[in-house]
């Protein structure tokens, strides 16, 4: 490789100067901003009592074991419902692509389902499923965590199946044409050609929904399941100190961060690939 | 003469626009027929009708003695016996070259993965793309992609090969390698129905040239006679416009 010309070296030096300068500016502005917020919050008249009831290190430490035990339930519910949502929503999305009059009732039923459960607040679905279904007396007694999972699956499948449907529609029709021209049957072309490409297109959106599910699993506490939020609530009621809630909240954040970072990384990679090395 | 493919009175409209206005055409075994005509003359639609990717409005399509336009016929089974190559290759971007080539063999013709791969690799070797078998389509040039698409259509030994303007989307310097492959297919006795804009190629490779205009067959004949002494006024005008009539 030949050495860069003097012109190029001067340009590189200029860019390096510019980027050093912007780093210093951003560090300074971050510090000033953080200091302003800190001073602003601490100087409020009620800060002392807020600090005592939300940021008590002793309370936090005492809450950790039970909150962590509860979090384990959240994690199990999270992965169980994510797996069910994935399978069911692919199935529903595929059903919605069916043409032909025979399938009209099926298509209509899926459409009504997705409309209904995307509109209905999750909390209400949780109450309906968690208190309504057991009251039927038809099913064997199940723990609250189970019904919470069912409610989450019902709500999230409605969202995620729409994501899949959009992904499948985004695969160019010529791909389906090529698959069918080879003699592949409808379901084969869906499974072997359309779905794998759709999955790639919607992965960032799916990861985002997973992050959202990650914190919504905390809502199963309203059914009485002793998850991280419920465990914190129990702890709070012992001393009337809200710090355990903060501990539970932090746990959820820590749980979500890896997935959030992964989503960002994956989206950035996709974007890089699509813009093919251009700078804008 | 028993025709491999026989079309009688094929009609097809899209809305009010009649694209095929009664087409009669026969292909013998091992025959190569070139469909020529301006854009919108119905060439591509005719090919898609033969492969049952479009439903015809009237007429009959008989393949090897079987009426495939009968709605009781299993369309997927018919498509499995006909190979199609599209203008824009339509390779599957999420599958490697070898998986593109063997998809139909494995899932339609139920060949074992090992057999399908062996056969696919042998075909890819023959067209000089054996080294690309594990690559993904976006790493290949347009000409290479189109050759892979041809191999994908051939790997299951179809009775009939349909080529839909397979060089139209290629850069000029890549056209040659694709046409060479078609030439060698003709030598092996493949029955081919192709829509093309390459007049020189049609003259060289086709046993018969069929000129379509406004959804009807205006004129057909052996290439030399067709290009050198066209009889119909419309044919003459078309060929003059293309500047293909000299020689």
Interface residues (C-beta under 8 A of the other chain):
Chain A: X174 X175 X177 X178 X179 X180 X181 X182 X183 X184 X185 X188 X192 X193 X196 X197 X200
Chain B: X51 X53 X76 X77 X79 X80 X81 X82 X84 X86 X88 X90 X91 X92 X93 X94 X103 X104 X107 X108 X109 X152 X153 X156
